[in-house]
Structure formats: C-alpha cells, structure tokens
C-alpha cells in the first residue's frame, strides 16, 4: 500500500496504518486525514517545509491507498 503525505509537513505515512489505527490513535488519524497535521509536526509547519497540500490531496485519492470513495475522502478535508 502507498503512503499518505502530511498536508502540513509532508511526512509520508503508511495508508493502511493510518486507516486501521496502527500508526496513530483515532483522534490523530482524524486530524491527519482532515489535513490538520500528523503526530510528527502536530499541525505546526516546519520552517523549511514547502507547500505539501497537493501531495496530501493526491495521496488521498490514490486508488492503491484505499477502497473508499475518493470523493467522500476529499469532502472530509477542511477547506
């Protein structure tokens, strides 16, 4: 399975581990999938970080990452 990239810092996370709560607890996974950061950055953008929003969105809709509907996943993301 492919990675899902943190929207804030760009850290790659295993999609299966995130979705099945192996790498994060429920609150962390919910925040992560909503684009509010990961346990590494805790939602604070590193000084040297680029804009990782596109990597995050592309990784959410990667068909290898999930069997869930990509449109439903994108609707969970806060604008």
mmCIF file of the N, C-alpha and C atoms, coordinates in Angstrom:
data_MODEL
# 
_entry.id   MODEL 
# 
loop_
_atom_site.group_PDB 
_atom_site.id 
_atom_site.type_symbol 
_atom_site.label_atom_id 
_atom_site.label_alt_id 
_atom_site.label_comp_id 
_atom_site.label_asym_id 
_atom_site.label_entity_id 
_atom_site.label_seq_id 
_atom_site.pdbx_PDB_ins_code 
_atom_site.Cartn_x 
_atom_site.Cartn_y 
_atom_site.Cartn_z 
_atom_site.occupancy 
_atom_site.B_iso_or_equiv 
_atom_site.pdbx_formal_charge 
_atom_site.auth_seq_id 
_atom_site.auth_comp_id 
_atom_site.auth_asym_id 
_atom_site.auth_atom_id 
_atom_site.pdbx_PDB_model_num 
ATOM 1   N N  . UNK A 1 1  ? 0.832   -1.176 0.000  1.00 0.00 ? 1  UNK A N  1 
ATOM 2   C CA . UNK A 1 1  ? 0.000   0.000  0.000  1.00 0.00 ? 1  UNK A CA 1 
ATOM 3   C C  . UNK A 1 1  ? 0.884   1.249  0.000  1.00 0.00 ? 1  UNK A C  1 
ATOM 4   N N  . UNK A 1 2  ? 0.421   2.292  -0.599 1.00 0.00 ? 2  UNK A N  1 
ATOM 5   C CA . UNK A 1 2  ? 1.196   3.526  -0.741 1.00 0.00 ? 2  UNK A CA 1 
ATOM 6   C C  . UNK A 1 2  ? 1.078   4.398  0.504  1.00 0.00 ? 2  UNK A C  1 
ATOM 7   N N  . UNK A 1 3  ? 1.764   5.511  0.462  1.00 0.00 ? 3  UNK A N  1 
ATOM 8   C CA . UNK A 1 3  ? 1.773   6.446  1.580  1.00 0.00 ? 3  UNK A CA 1 
ATOM 9   C C  . UNK A 1 3  ? 0.761   7.566  1.382  1.00 0.00 ? 3  UNK A C  1 
ATOM 10  N N  . UNK A 1 4  ? 0.346   8.150  2.505  1.00 0.00 ? 4  UNK A N  1 
ATOM 11  C CA . UNK A 1 4  ? -0.434  9.380  2.518  1.00 0.00 ? 4  UNK A CA 1 
ATOM 12  C C  . UNK A 1 4  ? 0.494   10.427 3.116  1.00 0.00 ? 4  UNK A C  1 
ATOM 13  N N  . UNK A 1 5  ? 0.639   11.553 2.440  1.00 0.00 ? 5  UNK A N  1 
ATOM 14  C CA . UNK A 1 5  ? 1.571   12.586 2.883  1.00 0.00 ? 5  UNK A CA 1 
ATOM 15  C C  . UNK A 1 5  ? 0.875   13.617 3.756  1.00 0.00 ? 5  UNK A C  1 
ATOM 16  N N  . UNK A 1 6  ? 1.540   13.999 4.825  1.00 0.00 ? 6  UNK A N  1 
ATOM 17  C CA . UNK A 1 6  ? 1.006   15.016 5.725  1.00 0.00 ? 6  UNK A CA 1 
ATOM 18  C C  . UNK A 1 6  ? 0.846   16.329 4.970  1.00 0.00 ? 6  UNK A C  1 
ATOM 19  N N  . UNK A 1 7  ? -0.295  16.948 5.113  1.00 0.00 ? 7  UNK A N  1 
ATOM 20  C CA . UNK A 1 7  ? -0.593  18.211 4.436  1.00 0.00 ? 7  UNK A CA 1 
ATOM 21  C C  . UNK A 1 7  ? 0.267   19.349 4.986  1.00 0.00 ? 7  UNK A C  1 
ATOM 22  N N  . UNK A 1 8  ? 0.681   19.252 6.220  1.00 0.00 ? 8  UNK A N  1 
ATOM 23  C CA . UNK A 1 8  ? 1.434   20.323 6.865  1.00 0.00 ? 8  UNK A CA 1 
ATOM 24  C C  . UNK A 1 8  ? 2.937   20.184 6.644  1.00 0.00 ? 8  UNK A C  1 
ATOM 25  N N  . UNK A 1 9  ? 3.497   19.013 6.933  1.00 0.00 ? 9  UNK A N  1 
ATOM 26  C CA . UNK A 1 9  ? 4.961   18.869 6.881  1.00 0.00 ? 9  UNK A CA 1 
ATOM 27  C C  . UNK A 1 9  ? 5.464   17.958 5.766  1.00 0.00 ? 9  UNK A C  1 
ATOM 28  N N  . UNK A 1 10 ? 4.569   17.207 5.110  1.00 0.00 ? 10 UNK A N  1 
ATOM 29  C CA . UNK A 1 10 ? 4.975   16.342 4.009  1.00 0.00 ? 10 UNK A CA 1 
ATOM 30  C C  . UNK A 1 10 ? 5.487   14.975 4.431  1.00 0.00 ? 10 UNK A C  1 
ATOM 31  N N  . UNK A 1 11 ? 5.416   14.651 5.707  1.00 0.00 ? 11 UNK A N  1 
ATOM 32  C CA . UNK A 1 11 ? 5.870   13.348 6.197  1.00 0.00 ? 11 UNK A CA 1 
ATOM 33  C C  . UNK A 1 11 ? 4.995   12.241 5.608  1.00 0.00 ? 11 UNK A C  1 
ATOM 34  N N  . UNK A 1 12 ? 5.615   11.182 5.029  1.00 0.00 ? 12 UNK A N  1 
ATOM 35  C CA . UNK A 1 12 ? 4.818   10.089 4.487  1.00 0.00 ? 12 UNK A CA 1 
ATOM 36  C C  . UNK A 1 12 ? 4.366   9.135  5.598  1.00 0.00 ? 12 UNK A C  1 
ATOM 37  N N  . UNK A 1 13 ? 3.117   8.699  5.526  1.00 0.00 ? 13 UNK A N  1 
ATOM 38  C CA . UNK A 1 13 ? 2.562   7.744  6.483  1.00 0.00 ? 13 UNK A CA 1 
ATOM 39  C C  . UNK A 1 13 ? 1.931   6.597  5.703  1.00 0.00 ? 13 UNK A C  1 
ATOM 40  N N  . UNK A 1 14 ? 2.104   5.392  6.190  1.00 0.00 ? 14 UNK A N  1 
ATOM 41  C CA . UNK A 1 14 ? 1.525   4.221  5.566  1.00 0.00 ? 14 UNK A CA 1 
ATOM 42  C C  . UNK A 1 14 ? 0.003   4.317  5.617  1.00 0.00 ? 14 UNK A C  1 
ATOM 43  N N  . UNK A 1 15 ? -0.645  4.245  4.463  1.00 0.00 ? 15 UNK A N  1 
ATOM 44  C CA . UNK A 1 15 ? -2.097  4.419  4.380  1.00 0.00 ? 15 UNK A CA 1 
ATOM 45  C C  . UNK A 1 15 ? -2.834  3.382  5.229  1.00 0.00 ? 15 UNK A C  1 
ATOM 46  N N  . UNK A 1 16 ? -2.402  2.146  5.179  1.00 0.00 ? 16 UNK A N  1 
ATOM 47  C CA . UNK A 1 16 ? -3.064  1.103  5.966  1.00 0.00 ? 16 UNK A CA 1 
ATOM 48  C C  . UNK A 1 16 ? -2.935  1.395  7.460  1.00 0.00 ? 16 UNK A C  1 
ATOM 49  N N  . UNK A 1 17 ? -1.751  1.779  7.895  1.00 0.00 ? 17 UNK A N  1 
ATOM 50  C CA . UNK A 1 17 ? -1.519  2.079  9.310  1.00 0.00 ? 17 UNK A CA 1 
ATOM 51  C C  . UNK A 1 17 ? -2.357  3.229  9.808  1.00 0.00 ? 17 UNK A C  1 
ATOM 52  N N  . UNK A 1 18 ? -2.576  4.226  8.958  1.00 0.00 ? 18 UNK A N  1 
ATOM 53  C CA . UNK A 1 18 ? -3.409  5.374  9.343  1.00 0.00 ? 18 UNK A CA 1 
ATOM 54  C C  . UNK A 1 18 ? -4.867  4.953  9.412  1.00 0.00 ? 18 UNK A C  1 
ATOM 55  N N  . UNK A 1 19 ? -5.357  4.306  8.375  1.00 0.00 ? 19 UNK A N  1 
ATOM 56  C CA . UNK A 1 19 ? -6.782  3.966  8.288  1.00 0.00 ? 19 UNK A CA 1 
ATOM 57  C C  . UNK A 1 19 ? -7.213  2.896  9.291  1.00 0.00 ? 19 UNK A C  1 
ATOM 58  N N  . UNK A 1 20 ? -6.284  2.055  9.697  1.00 0.00 ? 20 UNK A N  1 
ATOM 59  C CA . UNK A 1 20 ? -6.627  0.976  10.630 1.00 0.00 ? 20 UNK A CA 1 
ATOM 60  C C  . UNK A 1 20 ? -6.037  1.201  12.019 1.00 0.00 ? 20 UNK A C  1 
ATOM 61  N N  . UNK A 1 21 ? -5.657  2.447  12.287 1.00 0.00 ? 21 UNK A N  1 
ATOM 62  C CA . UNK A 1 21 ? -5.214  2.917  13.610 1.00 0.00 ? 21 UNK A CA 1 
ATOM 63  C C  . UNK A 1 21 ? -4.019  2.140  14.168 1.00 0.00 ? 21 UNK A C  1 
ATOM 64  N N  . UNK A 1 22 ? -3.110  1.722  13.269 1.00 0.00 ? 22 UNK A N  1 
ATOM 65  C CA . UNK A 1 22 ? -1.888  1.060  13.710 1.00 0.00 ? 22 UNK A CA 1 
ATOM 66  C C  . UNK A 1 22 ? -0.771  2.058  13.966 1.00 0.00 ? 22 UNK A C  1 
ATOM 67  N N  . UNK A 1 23 ? -0.769  3.185  13.242 1.00 0.00 ? 23 UNK A N  1 
ATOM 68  C CA . UNK A 1 23 ? 0.291   4.186  13.381 1.00 0.00 ? 23 UNK A CA 1 
ATOM 69  C C  . UNK A 1 23 ? -0.137  5.395  14.190 1.00 0.00 ? 23 UNK A C  1 
ATOM 70  N N  . UNK A 1 24 ? -1.432  5.585  14.365 1.00 0.00 ? 24 UNK A N  1 
ATOM 71  C CA . UNK A 1 24 ? -1.970  6.763  15.059 1.00 0.00 ? 24 UNK A CA 1 
ATOM 72  C C  . UNK A 1 24 ? -3.199  6.340  15.852 1.00 0.00 ? 24 UNK A C  1 
ATOM 73  N N  . UNK A 1 25 ? -3.510  7.098  16.896 1.00 0.00 ? 25 UNK A N  1 
ATOM 74  C CA . UNK A 1 25 ? -4.776  6.831  17.579 1.00 0.00 ? 25 UNK A CA 1 
ATOM 75  C C  . UNK A 1 25 ? -5.903  7.466  16.761 1.00 0.00 ? 25 UNK A C  1 
ATOM 76  N N  . UNK A 1 26 ? -7.148  7.268  17.183 1.00 0.00 ? 26 UNK A N  1 
ATOM 77  C CA . UNK A 1 26 ? -8.296  7.719  16.401 1.00 0.00 ? 26 UNK A CA 1 
ATOM 78  C C  . UNK A 1 26 ? -8.307  9.231  16.174 1.00 0.00 ? 26 UNK A C  1 
ATOM 79  N N  . UNK A 1 27 ? -8.014  10.009 17.203 1.00 0.00 ? 27 UNK A N  1 
ATOM 80  C CA . UNK A 1 27 ? -8.013  11.472 17.080 1.00 0.00 ? 27 UNK A CA 1 
ATOM 81  C C  . UNK A 1 27 ? -6.918  11.927 16.127 1.00 0.00 ? 27 UNK A C  1 
ATOM 82  N N  . UNK A 1 28 ? -5.713  11.352 16.267 1.00 0.00 ? 28 UNK A N  1 
ATOM 83  C CA . UNK A 1 28 ? -4.599  11.721 15.383 1.00 0.00 ? 28 UNK A CA 1 
ATOM 84  C C  . UNK A 1 28 ? -4.934  11.391 13.928 1.00 0.00 ? 28 UNK A C  1 
ATOM 85  N N  . UNK A 1 29 ? -5.511  10.221 13.691 1.00 0.00 ? 29 UNK A N  1 
ATOM 86  C CA . UNK A 1 29 ? -5.863  9.823  12.320 1.00 0.00 ? 29 UNK A CA 1 
ATOM 87  C C  . UNK A 1 29 ? -6.930  10.748 11.743 1.00 0.00 ? 29 UNK A C  1 
ATOM 88  N N  . UNK A 1 30 ? -7.927  11.102 12.542 1.00 0.00 ? 30 UNK A N  1 
ATOM 89  C CA . UNK A 1 30 ? -8.985  12.004 12.075 1.00 0.00 ? 30 UNK A CA 1 
ATOM 90  C C  . UNK A 1 30 ? -8.398  13.366 11.708 1.00 0.00 ? 30 UNK A C  1 
ATOM 91  N N  . UNK A 1 31 ? -7.533  13.900 12.581 1.00 0.00 ? 31 UNK A N  1 
ATOM 92  C CA . UNK A 1 31 ? -6.888  15.186 12.299 1.00 0.00 ? 31 UNK A CA 1 
ATOM 93  C C  . UNK A 1 31 ? -6.003  15.093 11.058 1.00 0.00 ? 31 UNK A C  1 
ATOM 94  N N  . UNK A 1 32 ? -5.258  14.007 10.950 1.00 0.00 ? 32 UNK A N  1 
ATOM 95  C CA . UNK A 1 32 ? -4.359  13.807 9.818  1.00 0.00 ? 32 UNK A CA 1 
ATOM 96  C C  . UNK A 1 32 ? -5.139  13.753 8.504  1.00 0.00 ? 32 UNK A C  1 
ATOM 97  N N  . UNK A 1 33 ? -6.204  12.957 8.468  1.00 0.00 ? 33 UNK A N  1 
ATOM 98  C CA . UNK A 1 33 ? -6.996  12.823 7.243  1.00 0.00 ? 33 UNK A CA 1 
ATOM 99  C C  . UNK A 1 33 ? -7.754  14.095 6.904  1.00 0.00 ? 33 UNK A C  1 
ATOM 100 N N  . UNK A 1 34 ? -7.978  14.945 7.884  1.00 0.00 ? 34 UNK A N  1 
ATOM 101 C CA . UNK A 1 34 ? -8.621  16.240 7.631  1.00 0.00 ? 34 UNK A CA 1 
ATOM 102 C C  . UNK A 1 34 ? -7.598  17.298 7.237  1.00 0.00 ? 34 UNK A C  1 
ATOM 103 N N  . UNK A 1 35 ? -6.309  16.932 7.219  1.00 0.00 ? 35 UNK A N  1 
ATOM 104 C CA . UNK A 1 35 ? -5.269  17.854 6.784  1.00 0.00 ? 35 UNK A CA 1 
ATOM 105 C C  . UNK A 1 35 ? -4.746  18.782 7.869  1.00 0.00 ? 35 UNK A C  1 
ATOM 106 N N  . UNK A 1 36 ? -4.948  18.405 9.136  1.00 0.00 ? 36 UNK A N  1 
ATOM 107 C CA . UNK A 1 36 ? -4.509  19.264 10.238 1.00 0.00 ? 36 UNK A CA 1 
ATOM 108 C C  . UNK A 1 36 ? -3.168  18.852 10.829 1.00 0.00 ? 36 UNK A C  1 
ATOM 109 N N  . UNK A 1 37 ? -2.402  18.051 10.112 1.00 0.00 ? 37 UNK A N  1 
ATOM 110 C CA . UNK A 1 37 ? -1.076  17.668 10.577 1.00 0.00 ? 37 UNK A CA 1 
ATOM 111 C C  . UNK A 1 37 ? -1.026  16.240 11.089 1.00 0.00 ? 37 UNK A C  1 
ATOM 112 N N  . UNK A 1 38 ? 0.196   15.790 11.373 1.00 0.00 ? 38 UNK A N  1 
ATOM 113 C CA . UNK A 1 38 ? 0.441   14.425 11.828 1.00 0.00 ? 38 UNK A CA 1 
ATOM 114 C C  . UNK A 1 38 ? 1.089   14.447 13.216 1.00 0.00 ? 38 UNK A C  1 
ATOM 115 N N  . UNK A 1 39 ? 1.299   13.279 13.824 1.00 0.00 ? 39 UNK A N  1 
ATOM 116 C CA . UNK A 1 39 ? 1.962   13.250 15.124 1.00 0.00 ? 39 UNK A CA 1 
ATOM 117 C C  . UNK A 1 39 ? 3.390   13.812 15.096 1.00 0.00 ? 39 UNK A C  1 
ATOM 118 N N  . UNK A 1 40 ? 4.037   13.806 13.935 1.00 0.00 ? 40 UNK A N  1 
ATOM 119 C CA . UNK A 1 40 ? 5.400   14.357 13.845 1.00 0.00 ? 40 UNK A CA 1 
ATOM 120 C C  . UNK A 1 40 ? 5.413   15.877 13.975 1.00 0.00 ? 40 UNK A C  1 
ATOM 121 N N  . UNK A 1 41 ? 4.536   16.551 13.245 1.00 0.00 ? 41 UNK A N  1 
ATOM 122 C CA . UNK A 1 41 ? 4.555   18.016 13.223 1.00 0.00 ? 41 UNK A CA 1 
ATOM 123 C C  . UNK A 1 41 ? 3.531   18.631 14.175 1.00 0.00 ? 41 UNK A C  1 
ATOM 124 N N  . UNK A 1 42 ? 2.559   17.824 14.608 1.00 0.00 ? 42 UNK A N  1 
ATOM 125 C CA . UNK A 1 42 ? 1.494   18.292 15.499 1.00 0.00 ? 42 UNK A CA 1 
ATOM 126 C C  . UNK A 1 42 ? 0.790   19.538 14.952 1.00 0.00 ? 42 UNK A C  1 
ATOM 127 N N  . UNK A 1 43 ? 0.706   19.623 13.622 1.00 0.00 ? 43 UNK A N  1 
ATOM 128 C CA . UNK A 1 43 ? -0.012  20.718 12.987 1.00 0.00 ? 43 UNK A CA 1 
ATOM 129 C C  . UNK A 1 43 ? 0.779   21.996 12.806 1.00 0.00 ? 43 UNK A C  1 
ATOM 130 N N  . UNK A 1 44 ? 2.060   21.989 13.188 1.00 0.00 ? 44 UNK A N  1 
ATOM 131 C CA . UNK A 1 44 ? 2.890   23.192 13.040 1.00 0.00 ? 44 UNK A CA 1 
ATOM 132 C C  . UNK A 1 44 ? 3.828   23.004 11.859 1.00 0.00 ? 44 UNK A C  1 
ATOM 133 N N  . UNK A 1 45 ? 3.736   23.913 10.911 1.00 0.00 ? 45 UNK A N  1 
ATOM 134 C CA . UNK A 1 45 ? 4.533   23.831 9.695  1.00 0.00 ? 45 UNK A CA 1 
ATOM 135 C C  . UNK A 1 45 ? 6.007   24.097 10.005 1.00 0.00 ? 45 UNK A C  1 
ATOM 136 N N  . UNK A 1 46 ? 6.906   23.171 9.625  1.00 0.00 ? 46 UNK A N  1 
ATOM 137 C CA . UNK A 1 46 ? 8.338   23.403 9.811  1.00 0.00 ? 46 UNK A CA 1 
ATOM 138 C C  . UNK A 1 46 ? 8.802   24.610 9.000  1.00 0.00 ? 46 UNK A C  1 
ATOM 139 N N  . UNK A 1 47 ? 9.835   25.280 9.473  1.00 0.00 ? 47 UNK A N  1 
ATOM 140 C CA . UNK A 1 47 ? 10.328  26.483 8.794  1.00 0.00 ? 47 UNK A CA 1 
ATOM 141 C C  . UNK A 1 47 ? 10.771  26.217 7.365  1.00 0.00 ? 47 UNK A C  1 
ATOM 142 N N  . UNK A 1 48 ? 11.338  25.039 7.114  1.00 0.00 ? 48 UNK A N  1 
ATOM 143 C CA . UNK A 1 48 ? 11.867  24.745 5.782  1.00 0.00 ? 48 UNK A CA 1 
ATOM 144 C C  . UNK A 1 48 ? 10.888  23.945 4.915  1.00 0.00 ? 48 UNK A C  1 
ATOM 145 N N  . UNK A 1 49 ? 9.645   23.815 5.350  1.00 0.00 ? 49 UNK A N  1 
ATOM 146 C CA . UNK A 1 49 ? 8.682   22.998 4.613  1.00 0.00 ? 49 UNK A CA 1 
ATOM 147 C C  . UNK A 1 49 ? 8.091   23.753 3.424  1.00 0.00 ? 49 UNK A C  1 
ATOM 148 N N  . UNK A 1 50 ? 7.911   23.022 2.344  1.00 0.00 ? 50 UNK A N  1 
ATOM 149 C CA . UNK A 1 50 ? 7.235   23.561 1.161  1.00 0.00 ? 50 UNK A CA 1 
ATOM 150 C C  . UNK A 1 50 ? 5.736   23.347 1.351  1.00 0.00 ? 50 UNK A C  1 
ATOM 151 N N  . UNK A 1 51 ? 4.957   23.764 0.393  1.00 0.00 ? 51 UNK A N  1 
ATOM 152 C CA . UNK A 1 51 ? 3.516   23.539 0.459  1.00 0.00 ? 51 UNK A CA 1 
ATOM 153 C C  . UNK A 1 51 ? 3.245   22.088 0.053  1.00 0.00 ? 51 UNK A C  1 
ATOM 154 N N  . UNK A 1 52 ? 2.763   21.291 0.993  1.00 0.00 ? 52 UNK A N  1 
ATOM 155 C CA . UNK A 1 52 ? 2.548   19.868 0.748  1.00 0.00 ? 52 UNK A CA 1 
ATOM 156 C C  . UNK A 1 52 ? 1.093   19.519 0.498  1.00 0.00 ? 52 UNK A C  1 
ATOM 157 N N  . UNK A 1 53 ? 0.257   20.532 0.304  1.00 0.00 ? 53 UNK A N  1 
ATOM 158 C CA . UNK A 1 53 ? -1.169  20.274 0.137  1.00 0.00 ? 53 UNK A CA 1 
ATOM 159 C C  . UNK A 1 53 ? -1.453  19.399 -1.082 1.00 0.00 ? 53 UNK A C  1 
ATOM 160 N N  . UNK A 1 54 ? -0.783  19.624 -2.196 1.00 0.00 ? 54 UNK A N  1 
ATOM 161 C CA . UNK A 1 54 ? -1.053  18.837 -3.400 1.00 0.00 ? 54 UNK A CA 1 
ATOM 162 C C  . UNK A 1 54 ? -0.641  17.383 -3.198 1.00 0.00 ? 54 UNK A C  1 
ATOM 163 N N  . UNK A 1 55 ? 0.510   17.134 -2.563 1.00 0.00 ? 55 UNK A N  1 
ATOM 164 C CA . UNK A 1 55 ? 0.922   15.756 -2.281 1.00 0.00 ? 55 UNK A CA 1 
ATOM 165 C C  . UNK A 1 55 ? -0.120  15.067 -1.410 1.00 0.00 ? 55 UNK A C  1 
ATOM 166 N N  . UNK A 1 56 ? -0.619  15.793 -0.401 1.00 0.00 ? 56 UNK A N  1 
ATOM 167 C CA . UNK A 1 56 ? -1.627  15.258 0.505  1.00 0.00 ? 56 UNK A CA 1 
ATOM 168 C C  . UNK A 1 56 ? -2.894  14.867 -0.262 1.00 0.00 ? 56 UNK A C  1 
ATOM 169 N N  . UNK A 1 57 ? -3.406  15.774 -1.084 1.00 0.00 ? 57 UNK A N  1 
ATOM 170 C CA . UNK A 1 57 ? -4.637  15.503 -1.826 1.00 0.00 ? 57 UNK A CA 1 
ATOM 171 C C  . UNK A 1 57 ? -4.457  14.368 -2.826 1.00 0.00 ? 57 UNK A C  1 
ATOM 172 N N  . UNK A 1 58 ? -3.328  14.345 -3.528 1.00 0.00 ? 58 UNK A N  1 
ATOM 173 C CA . UNK A 1 58 ? -3.067  13.277 -4.486 1.00 0.00 ? 58 UNK A CA 1 
ATOM 174 C C  . UNK A 1 58 ? -2.957  11.927 -3.789 1.00 0.00 ? 58 UNK A C  1 
ATOM 175 N N  . UNK A 1 59 ? -2.334  11.904 -2.613 1.00 0.00 ? 59 UNK A N  1 
ATOM 176 C CA . UNK A 1 59 ? -2.178  10.630 -1.916 1.00 0.00 ? 59 UNK A CA 1 
ATOM 177 C C  . UNK A 1 59 ? -3.507  10.119 -1.369 1.00 0.00 ? 59 UNK A C  1 
ATOM 178 N N  . UNK A 1 60 ? -4.437  11.025 -1.058 1.00 0.00 ? 60 UNK A N  1 
ATOM 179 C CA . UNK A 1 60 ? -5.751  10.587 -0.579 1.00 0.00 ? 60 UNK A CA 1 
ATOM 180 C C  . UNK A 1 60 ? -6.546  9.874  -1.654 1.00 0.00 ? 60 UNK A C  1 
ATOM 181 N N  . UNK A 1 61 ? -6.426  10.330 -2.890 1.00 0.00 ? 61 UNK A N  1 
ATOM 182 C CA . UNK A 1 61 ? -7.229  9.756  -3.963 1.00 0.00 ? 61 UNK A CA 1 
ATOM 183 C C  . UNK A 1 61 ? -6.483  8.684  -4.755 1.00 0.00 ? 61 UNK A C  1 
ATOM 184 N N  . UNK A 1 62 ? -5.301  8.302  -4.314 1.00 0.00 ? 62 UNK A N  1 
ATOM 185 C CA . UNK A 1 62 ? -4.550  7.232  -4.957 1.00 0.00 ? 62 UNK A CA 1 
ATOM 186 C C  . UNK A 1 62 ? -5.327  5.926  -4.771 1.00 0.00 ? 62 UNK A C  1 
ATOM 187 N N  . UNK A 1 63 ? -5.744  5.258  -5.852 1.00 0.00 ? 63 UNK A N  1 
ATOM 188 C CA . UNK A 1 63 ? -6.546  4.049  -5.711 1.00 0.00 ? 63 UNK A CA 1 
ATOM 189 C C  . UNK A 1 63 ? -5.828  2.920  -4.976 1.00 0.00 ? 63 UNK A C  1 
ATOM 190 N N  . UNK A 1 64 ? -4.515  2.980  -4.898 1.00 0.00 ? 64 UNK A N  1 
ATOM 191 C CA . UNK A 1 64 ? -3.768  1.962  -4.177 1.00 0.00 ? 64 UNK A CA 1 
ATOM 192 C C  . UNK A 1 64 ? -3.941  2.137  -2.671 1.00 0.00 ? 64 UNK A C  1 
ATOM 193 N N  . UNK A 1 65 ? -4.213  3.352  -2.204 1.00 0.00 ? 65 UNK A N  1 
ATOM 194 C CA . UNK A 1 65 ? -4.293  3.635  -0.779 1.00 0.00 ? 65 UNK A CA 1 
ATOM 195 C C  . UNK A 1 65 ? -5.551  3.122  -0.106 1.00 0.00 ? 65 UNK A C  1 
ATOM 196 N N  . UNK A 1 66 ? -6.631  3.020  -0.818 1.00 0.00 ? 66 UNK A N  1 
ATOM 197 C CA . UNK A 1 66 ? -7.891  2.729  -0.145 1.00 0.00 ? 66 UNK A CA 1 
ATOM 198 C C  . UNK A 1 66 ? -8.919  2.155  -1.099 1.00 0.00 ? 66 UNK A C  1 
ATOM 199 N N  . UNK A 1 67 ? -9.905  1.514  -0.529 1.00 0.00 ? 67 UNK A N  1 
ATOM 200 C CA . UNK A 1 67 ? -11.031 1.074  -1.326 1.00 0.00 ? 67 UNK A CA 1 
ATOM 201 C C  . UNK A 1 67 ? -12.219 2.012  -1.111 1.00 0.00 ? 67 UNK A C  1 
ATOM 202 N N  . UNK A 1 68 ? -11.993 3.104  -0.379 1.00 0.00 ? 68 UNK A N  1 
ATOM 203 C CA . UNK A 1 68 ? -13.036 4.076  -0.116 1.00 0.00 ? 68 UNK A CA 1 
ATOM 204 C C  . UNK A 1 68 ? -13.210 5.014  -1.313 1.00 0.00 ? 68 UNK A C  1 
ATOM 205 N N  . UNK A 1 69 ? -14.370 5.638  -1.387 1.00 0.00 ? 69 UNK A N  1 
ATOM 206 C CA . UNK A 1 69 ? -14.679 6.565  -2.467 1.00 0.00 ? 69 UNK A CA 1 
ATOM 207 C C  . UNK A 1 69 ? -13.826 7.828  -2.342 1.00 0.00 ? 69 UNK A C  1 
ATOM 208 N N  . UNK A 1 70 ? -13.030 8.173  -3.353 1.00 0.00 ? 70 UNK A N  1 
ATOM 209 C CA . UNK A 1 70 ? -12.170 9.358  -3.267 1.00 0.00 ? 70 UNK A CA 1 
ATOM 210 C C  . UNK A 1 70 ? -12.940 10.648 -3.041 1.00 0.00 ? 70 UNK A C  1 
ATOM 211 N N  . UNK A 1 71 ? -14.132 10.762 -3.597 1.00 0.00 ? 71 UNK A N  1 
ATOM 212 C CA . UNK A 1 71 ? -14.930 11.984 -3.413 1.00 0.00 ? 71 UNK A CA 1 
ATOM 213 C C  . UNK A 1 71 ? -15.315 12.139 -1.944 1.00 0.00 ? 71 UNK A C  1 
ATOM 214 N N  . UNK A 1 72 ? -15.705 11.056 -1.291 1.00 0.00 ? 72 UNK A N  1 
ATOM 215 C CA . UNK A 1 72 ? -16.039 11.115 0.130  1.00 0.00 ? 72 UNK A CA 1 
ATOM 216 C C  . UNK A 1 72 ? -14.825 11.517 0.959  1.00 0.00 ? 72 UNK A C  1 
ATOM 217 N N  . UNK A 1 73 ? -13.654 11.006 0.607  1.00 0.00 ? 73 UNK A N  1 
ATOM 218 C CA . UNK A 1 73 ? -12.436 11.367 1.340  1.00 0.00 ? 73 UNK A CA 1 
ATOM 219 C C  . UNK A 1 73 ? -12.136 12.848 1.202  1.00 0.00 ? 73 UNK A C  1 
ATOM 220 N N  . UNK A 1 74 ? -12.286 13.388 -0.009 1.00 0.00 ? 74 UNK A N  1 
ATOM 221 C CA . UNK A 1 74 ? -12.000 14.814 -0.223 1.00 0.00 ? 74 UNK A CA 1 
ATOM 222 C C  . UNK A 1 74 ? -13.021 15.696 0.503  1.00 0.00 ? 74 UNK A C  1 
ATOM 223 N N  . UNK A 1 75 ? -14.244 15.228 0.654  1.00 0.00 ? 75 UNK A N  1 
ATOM 224 C CA . UNK A 1 75 ? -15.247 16.001 1.362  1.00 0.00 ? 75 UNK A CA 1 
ATOM 225 C C  . UNK A 1 75 ? -14.935 16.098 2.855  1.00 0.00 ? 75 UNK A C  1 
ATOM 226 N N  . UNK A 1 76 ? -14.145 15.154 3.388  1.00 0.00 ? 76 UNK A N  1 
ATOM 227 C CA . UNK A 1 76 ? -13.754 15.188 4.797  1.00 0.00 ? 76 UNK A CA 1 
ATOM 228 C C  . UNK A 1 76 ? -12.686 16.244 5.067  1.00 0.00 ? 76 UNK A C  1 
ATOM 229 N N  . UNK A 1 77 ? -12.001 16.678 4.029  1.00 0.00 ? 77 UNK A N  1 
ATOM 230 C CA . UNK A 1 77 ? -10.914 17.648 4.180  1.00 0.00 ? 77 UNK A CA 1 
ATOM 231 C C  . UNK A 1 77 ? -11.496 19.038 4.384  1.00 0.00 ? 77 UNK A C  1 
ATOM 232 N N  . UNK A 1 78 ? -11.038 19.720 5.421  1.00 0.00 ? 78 UNK A N  1 
ATOM 233 C CA . UNK A 1 78 ? -11.488 21.089 5.659  1.00 0.00 ? 78 UNK A CA 1 
ATOM 234 C C  . UNK A 1 78 ? -10.913 22.007 4.600  1.00 0.00 ? 78 UNK A C  1 
ATOM 235 N N  . UNK A 1 79 ? -11.722 22.935 4.069  1.00 0.00 ? 79 UNK A N  1 
ATOM 236 C CA . UNK A 1 79 ? -11.201 23.853 3.035  1.00 0.00 ? 79 UNK A CA 1 
ATOM 237 C C  . UNK A 1 79 ? -10.221 24.859 3.639  1.00 0.00 ? 79 UNK A C  1 
# 
